């Protein structure tokens, strides 16, 4: 009897061993499959940034900024530089200066200080009405009507084209890399 009892227990142990071996093999197969899946998966990183003013949603996916982001940031730069009064210009330039590429900061600051003296002396105001924004990567061409007043008298009203180039910092944020008025012929690359 004891012999048969031991044989039945031995058979049960052998059965349990087979079950555990099958479970272990299945576990190894599943882990190998998951590992292969992770190694072959395309890594997508999406970051959402907040520009100084938010008008519409935008994204940064795998290091590429959406056109909506570039448009919002470049039009914000335009508004800081081209929409001013003698009373608001100094504050706007301080805010604007925080977002300039460090390599350009010295030159742009000199230009802004010179402009500020002229604006105060002439009691000059400027308003820029955006008509169209064209985006190419981190560059934008912004077309609009600019009105300049000296005191309360309208001095000029003309269509202008402004080229704004952004630079991506290592932390993912952008700074102003270039900002200039361009001629009608300079906008052809943006028309394609």
C-alpha positions in Angstrom: 0.0 0.0 0.0 2.7 2.4 1.0 4.5 1.7 -2.3 1.3 2.6 -4.4 0.8 5.7 -2.2 4.3 6.9 -2.9 4.0 6.2 -6.6 0.8 8.2 -6.8 2.4 11.1 -4.9 5.4 10.8 -7.2 3.1 11.0 -10.2 1.4 14.1 -8.7 4.7 15.8 -8.2 5.8 14.9 -11.8 2.5 16.4 -13.0 3.0 19.6 -11.0 6.6 19.8 -12.3 5.3 19.7 -15.9 2.7 22.4 -15.2 5.3 24.6 -13.7 7.7 24.0 -16.6 4.9 24.9 -19.1 4.1 28.1 -17.1 7.8 29.1 -17.0 8.2 28.5 -20.8 5.0 30.5 -21.5 6.3 33.3 -19.3 9.7 33.4 -21.1 7.9 33.4 -24.5 5.6 36.3 -23.4 8.6 38.3 -22.0 10.6 37.8 -25.2 7.6 39.0 -27.2 7.2 42.1 -25.1 10.9 42.8 -25.3 10.9 42.5 -29.0 7.9 44.7 -29.2 9.5 47.4 -27.1 12.7 47.3 -29.1 10.9 47.7 -32.5 8.4 50.3 -31.3 8.8 53.8 -32.7 9.5 56.1 -29.9 7.1 59.1 -30.0 7.6 61.9 -27.6 5.0 64.7 -27.5 5.6 67.9 -25.5 3.1 70.7 -25.1 4.5 74.2 -24.5 2.7 77.4 -23.5 3.6 80.5 -25.4 3.2 83.9 -23.8 -0.3 84.1 -25.2 -2.5 81.1 -26.1 -4.9 81.4 -29.1 -5.2 77.8 -30.3 -3.9 74.4 -29.3 -0.5 73.2 -30.6 2.0 70.4 -30.1 5.6 69.4 -30.3 6.0 65.8 -31.5 9.4 64.2 -31.8 11.2 67.5 -31.7 9.0 69.1 -34.4 6.9 72.1 -33.6 3.4 72.4 -35.1 2.7 75.3 -37.4 0.2 76.6 -34.8 3.0 76.9 -32.2 5.4 78.7 -34.6 2.5 81.0 -35.7 1.6 82.0 -32.1 5.2 82.6 -31.0 6.2 84.6 -34.1 3.0 86.8 -34.0 3.6 87.4 -30.3 7.1 88.7 -31.2 5.6 90.9 -33.9 3.0 92.3 -31.5 5.7 93.1 -28.9 7.8 95.0 -31.4 5.3 96.7 -33.7 2.4 97.5 -31.4 3.5 100.2 -29.0 3.0 103.6 -27.6 5.7 105.7 -25.9 4.3 104.6 -22.5 4.2 100.9 -23.3 7.4 100.4 -25.3 9.9 100.0 -22.5 7.9 97.3 -20.8 7.3 95.5 -24.0 11.0 95.5 -24.9 11.9 94.1 -21.4 9.4 91.3 -22.0 10.6 90.8 -25.6 14.3 90.7 -24.5 13.7 87.6 -22.3 13.0 85.5 -25.4 16.0 86.5 -27.6 18.8 84.1 -28.5 21.7 85.0 -26.1 24.0 85.5 -29.1 21.8 88.3 -30.5 20.9 89.9 -27.2 23.6 92.6 -27.2 22.9 93.8 -30.8 19.1 93.8 -30.5 19.2 95.5 -27.1 21.3 98.4 -28.6 18.8 98.7 -31.5 15.8 98.7 -29.1 17.3 101.3 -26.8 18.0 103.6 -29.8 14.4 103.1 -31.0 13.1 103.8 -27.5 14.8 107.2 -27.5 13.3 108.1 -30.9 9.9 106.9 -29.9 9.9 109.1 -26.8 11.4 112.1 -28.6 8.8 111.9 -31.4 5.9 110.7 -29.3 5.5 107.9 -31.9 3.0 105.0 -31.7 2.8 102.0 -34.0 0.1 99.4 -34.7 0.5 96.4 -36.9 -2.6 94.6 -38.3 -1.7 91.0 -39.4 -3.1 90.0 -42.7 -1.3 86.7 -43.4 1.2 84.4 -41.7 3.2 81.9 -43.7 5.2 79.2 -41.9 8.2 77.1 -43.0 9.7 75.1 -40.2 10.8 77.5 -37.5 10.5 80.5 -39.8 7.5 82.7 -40.5 6.7 85.5 -42.9 4.1 87.8 -41.5 2.4 90.3 -43.8 0.3 93.2 -42.5 -0.6 96.8 -42.5 1.5 99.0 -40.2 0.2 102.4 -39.0 2.6 104.8 -37.4 1.4 108.0 -35.6 3.5 110.9 -34.4 1.6 112.4 -31.6 -2.1 112.3 -32.7 -1.3 112.7 -36.4 -1.1 109.7 -38.7 2.3 109.7 -40.3 2.3 106.5 -42.4 0.2 103.5 -43.3 1.8 100.8 -45.4 1.9 97.1 -46.1 5.0 95.4 -44.6 6.5 91.9 -44.6 8.4 90.7 -41.5 10.7 87.7 -41.4 10.9 86.0 -38.0 13.2 83.0 -37.4 13.1 80.9 -34.2 15.9 78.8 -32.8 15.3 75.7 -30.7 17.1 75.6 -27.4 18.4 72.4 -25.8 15.6 72.4 -23.3 13.0 72.3 -26.2 11.9 75.9 -25.9 12.4 78.4 -28.6 14.1 81.8 -28.8 14.1 84.6 -31.4 17.0 84.0 -33.8 16.2 86.6 -36.5 13.7 89.4 -36.9 13.7 91.8 -39.9 11.5 93.6 -42.4 11.8 92.1 -45.9 10.8 93.2 -49.3 8.1 91.8 -51.6 10.7 89.8 -53.6 12.1 88.2 -50.4 8.8 86.5 -49.7 8.9 84.2 -52.8 10.3 81.2 -50.9 7.2 81.3 -48.6 4.8 81.4 -51.5 5.6 77.9 -52.8 
